[in-house]
Amino acid sequence: MNINISRQLSDINIIKNNIAENIINSNSEVREYETYNEKLNQKYLEKQLLFCQNQIFFKNTLLEKKIKLVNLIFGNQNFGMFVYKKNDIVSTEISRSGNWEFNETNFILSSLIYYAQKKNISKTDIYVVDIGANIGWFSIVLGKIGYNILSFEPSKSNYYILLKNFCLNKEINLTIINKGLYNLVKNRYLYHPNDNVGNAIIFSDFNNLDFKQFEKEYIKLTKLKYYIPYLKTKNLALIKLDIEGSEGKAIEGGVDLIIKYHIPFIFMEWSPQLLRQKGTEPRLLLEIFENNGYKLSQKGFLNKQYCLIDELLNVTQTNIYVIYSKFIE
């Protein structure tokens, strides 16, 4: 057999295992990985392209029956995305309105435009980290506009759909990593509610949960600190997090480097209750940023309407923006 063909088939089997539905041994652990580098980034990109070129080998027949293709327009960008047909809040909203978190998407774009102007660089020189990419709204939109995206999505079904969405738009610079970000490197269970299948939680107060209402899978967790040293040389402008209360743990896995390199914009879903359930004290998380020169806002940075910590501790759920003060002065 031709060596290149043999290598391709080997890579195909590896990717098929990554997106399979079987559960990993619950006692297994993940080794701490070497710092992310150009070689590893290229390896992920090659596997994504291999998936696109050989989708018939990776086809998940059961999942294919649950998704559909929608055609979307955002700004002057026309693109296609696969979404869940039902039982998923993100997919339902994209199908209904043609977008997801419209205002938040525009805030992120305004931040990136400001970053480019401040640094006097092109958008093609700017990187964004999308933590909890789901099926890829932010990753695909920002990638279509021209930014470079590093996406983390631990759910195997979301990862599969995200790969398919990359294949529809493979001219974009998007690297997808099928792992969750946390403050440790382990394998852990991820729980999907049956009525919102694209959503998922790692840990929670399960005492009052009906496990019949959830599906679970075993996933890999890693730390943000392994990726920031690579990205800091590539104009990392913004980190976006939407991981159902695990935002604090993901930040903890790299906060020292976020502060050291003054990453200017952080956008995240904010729920004090969910953060506490996952073991993060919301006040302490915000104080880390405030004490190191960051400001907090629910409305972005252009209008300079900032929040006090006490204000954010009393909300049920919102999105917040953490902004490095000196960068916008």
N, C-alpha and C positions, 0 to 999 in steps of 0.2 A: 504493500500500500504506500502511496506517495506520502512522504513525511508531513507535508503541509496539510494534506487531507486528514491524516491521522491526528495531527495536532488540533485541527478544527473540530473534529468529532469529539476529542477529549474536552475541549472548551465547551462544546455544546452540552455534554453530559454534566459539566460543572454548573453551568447556568441553569439547566433543567432541575438539578438538585436544589439550587438556590430558590427557585420559584415553585417547587413542588409543595404539596399540601401536607406531607407527612411531618410528624413531630419529632424533634431532636430529643435525645435522651436528656431527661431533666437534671441529671447529675453532671452533665458535661459543662465545661467552662471554656471561655475564650481566652486565648493568649493575648497579652498586651502587644499591640502591633508597633512596628517601627514607625517613626515619624513619617507622615504622608509626604510623598515626593512626586516629581514629574513622571518618573517611571511607573509608579502605582496609578497615577491619574491616567496615563496613556493606556494602561492595562484595562482599567474600567471602561474607557471609551471604546477600545477594541472589542470588548465583550458585548457592549451595547450594539455596536454595528453588526457583530456576528448574529446577535438576536434578530436584528432587522432583516438581515440577508437570509435567515433560515427560520422564519417564524413558524413554518409548518412543523418543525421538529419540537418547538416549544409550546405548541398550541395547548391551552388548557380549555378543553371542550366545555366543561361545566361552567367555568367563569365566562367564557365567550357568550354563553346564553344569557348572562346577566348584564351585559354591557351593550352600549349602542354608540354610534358615531354622531356627533353634533358638529355643525359648522358655525364658527364664531367670528365676530368682528370686535376688536378692541382697538380704539384709535384708528390708525390706518393699517392695522394688521389683520389679515384674514387667515384663519387657521382652523384645522380640525382637531377635535379631542374626543377620545373615548371616555364615556362616563357610565356609571351604574344606571340601569333602567329604573330602579326603584329602591326604596329603603336606604337612601343615603342623602343627607341634607345638602352636602356640597354639590353633588351631581344634580339633584332636583333643582337647585337654584340656578346652576349653570344652564340647564335645559330650559328653565322658565324664562330667565332674564338675559341670558347670554353672557353672564359674568358672575364672579364671586368676589364679595367684599370690594365693591367698586371704589369706594372712598379710600379704603386702606391701600388698594393697588395704586391709586393715584398719589397717595402720600409717599409710598415707596419710590415711585418714579420721580417725584419732585426731589426727594433726598438724593437720588442717584444723579439727577441732572445738576443739582447744586454741587455734589462731590466732583463731578467732571469739570465744572467751571472753576471750582476752587483749586483743583489740582492742575488745571489746564491740560486735560487728557481726553481721549476719546472714550465713549461708552464701551467700546470693544476692549479697553484696557482695564475695565472695572469688574470685580467679582462680588457675587452675592452668595451667602450660604442660606439654603432653604431647609430648615429643620422641621420635619413633619410635613413633607411635601405633598402627602396624600396622593391624589391622581395627577397633580401637577399644574394647577392653575397658575400660581405665581411663577413656577419654574419655566413653564412654556411661554407665558406672556412676556416675562422679562427677557427670556432667551430670544424670542422673536424680535424684540426691539433692538437686541444687539449686545446685551450684557452677558457675562460669563457666570454660569450657575453651578454650584456644587450642592446637590440635593441629597438629603437623608430621609429614607422612608423604610421602616422596618417591616411593615405588613407585606406579606408575600403577594396578596391579591392586589393591593394598591401598587406595589412595585411592578407587578406584571402589567397593569394598566398604564403606569407611568412609562415603562419601556415602550409600550405600543404608541403612546403619545409622542415619545421621542422619535420613533420611527416615522410618524406622520410629519415631523418637523425636524428632520435630522440635520438640517443646515445649521441649527443652533448649537452653541457651545454649552452643552449640558452634560455633567457627569453625575451619575446616579449611584448611590451607595445604599445597599439593602441592609442597613443597620439603624438602630436607634442611638441617640446620644444621651449619655447619662454621666454620673459622677464615678462610675466604676465600669470595669470591663468584665461582663458576665453574659450568660444566657438567661433569659427571663421569659415568663409568660406574658403575652399580649392578649387582652380581652376585647372582642368586638361585640357591641350590642346588636342584636338581630334587627332592630328597627333603624340602625344607622351604621351600615356595614363598613363604610370607609373610615369611620371613627374608631379609635382604639385607646385603651388605657393600660399602663403597665402595672401600677400598684394603686390601691384605693382602700377605703374602708369597706371591706367586703362583707362585714357582719350582716348587713341588711340587704344584700344583693341576692337576687334569684339567679343562680348560675345557669338555669335553663334558658335565660334570656340573652346569654352570651356565647359566642364561639371563641375558643382560645387557640393560640399557636405559640410556638417557642421561637424567640428572636435573639439576635445578637445585639449587644450594647457595646458602645465604645465611647471614647472621650473626645471632646472638642479640642483639647490641647494637642492632639496628634496632627491636627489639620491647620491650625492657625499659623504655625511657623512657615508652612508652604504658602499659605494665602497672603501673609503679610507682605510678601515681596511682589504680590500681584494686585495691589490696590483693593484690598478687602474693604468695601464701603459699608456693607449692611449685613446683619444677621437677623433672619426672621425665624421666630419660633412659634409653633402652634401644636403642642403635644399634650394637651389635656391635663395640665397641672404638673407635668414633669419638667416644665421650663426651668424651674429653679435648679433641679438636679443637673440638667444639661449645661446650664451656665456655670454651675459649680465645677464641672469638669474642664473648664477652660477660662474661668473668670480672671485668673492672674494674668493670662496673656491678653485677654480683651483689654484689660486696664493698662498693661505694660505698653501695648502697641496703639492704645487710644483708638480702638475701632469706633468710628464716629456715630453710627446709627444702629440701634437695636429695636426691632419691632416684635412685640409678642402679645399673644393672648394673655389676659390677666384675670385670674379668678383666685382670690385669697383662700376661699374654701378648698378648692382643688389642690392648691399649693400645699396647704397644711396637711391634707390627706396623704400627699406624697412625701411628707417629711421636710418641707421647706417652710421656714417662718417668713412670711411676706415682708414684714418690716425690715428684717435683717438683710434680705435680698436687696431691697431698694436702698438701704443705708450704705451697702457696699458701693453702689454706683454713685450716690450723692457724695459720699466721702472722698470720691476719687474724680470729682470734676464733671459729673454727668447731671443733666436735668431731666425731669420727667414730664410727660405731656400725654393727654388723650387726643390732641388735635394736631400733632405734628410740630414742626419747628418754625414754619414760615410766619405764623401769626404770633409767635412767642408767648403763647398762653400755657404757662407751666403749672404743674400740680405740686401740692404738698403731699408727703407720704401719707399723712392721716386721711386725706381725701381718697386716696386709692385703696386704703384698707377697708373703706366702708362701701365699696361698690360690690355688686354681685358678680358681674362679669363684663369685661370690656376689652379693648385693645389699647396697649400703651406703647409709647415711644420713649426710648432712653437715648439721650443725645449728648455727645461729648461737647461741653460748653465752648471750649477754646476753638473747636473746629468751625463753629458757626458765628464766632465773634468777628 
